Amino acid sequence: MKIYIKNMVCLGTRFFVIQELEGLGHKYNIFKSEEINFEEDLSRAERKKLDQSMQQYGLELNYAGSDLLSKIRHAILDLVENHIAP
């Protein structure tokens, strides 16, 4: 199951997300930028609890897919974090 996290703009935010995922006991195999791929599907209750925990950091979960704005943000962050000239 893939989810996308809106408003994740720095590595510090990623740290908080990882802490929450581990605290809630969710196993994932891919975590890149705004995308998390879980090993198993989350139940409705688990998704609701995860969504509530992310909201405390100003983050929003999206289960349908990443929008264009998120892709642009990811590209810009990649350029900045890896010191790549545009």
N, C-alpha and C positions, 0 to 999 in steps of 0.2 A: 504494500500500500504506500503510495506516495502522497506527501502533503507538501505544501509550499508555505513559507512563513513570510508574510509581508512586514515591511519596516525593519528588517534585520540589516543594519548598516555598518556594523563593526565587529571586530573579533571578540570584544567584550560581551556583546549581545550573544554571540555564538556560545561563549562560555556559560552564560546563564541558561541557555536552551539545553545544552548538554547536561547541566546539573539537574534541571527539571526532568528531562527524559530519564535519567538514571534514578532520580528520586521516585518517579512514578513507575519504575520497573519496565519501561519500554525498551525493547531491543531493536536496533536499527543497523543496517549494513552500509548505508551510504548517507553521508551528511556533507553536502557541498553547497556553499553559499546559502540560498534560501530553500533548498530542497532536502527533504529527509525521506529516505526509503526504508520503511519498517519491514522487518522480517515477516511479520504477521499482520493481518488486518486488525484494526482497532474497532472495538465495539462502539456503539453510540455513546454509552456512558464514559468510556475511555476517551473518546474524542472530545466530549463536553468538558471533562476534567482537564485534559491537555489544553484546550482552548482557554479555559479559565486561568490556568497557570501561566499561559503565555501573555494574557491580557495585563497581568500585573507588571510586565516589562514593556507594555505598549506595543505588543506584537499581535498580529492577526493571522489565523490559519486559513488557508485556502486549499480545498480538496480537489478543485476542478482543474487547476493548472496555473502556471505562472502567466501573468499578463505582460504586455510589452514594456510597461514602466519598470517592472521588476527585472526584466532581462537587460534593460539599459542600465539600471542601477548596478546590477551585477557586473556588467562589462566595465563600467567606470571604476568600481571598487577593485576589480582585478588589475586594471591599469595602475591605480594608485598603490595598492599593496605590493605589487611586483615591480614597481618603479619602471614601468614600460612607457616609452614616449608614444603619444598618440600618432 
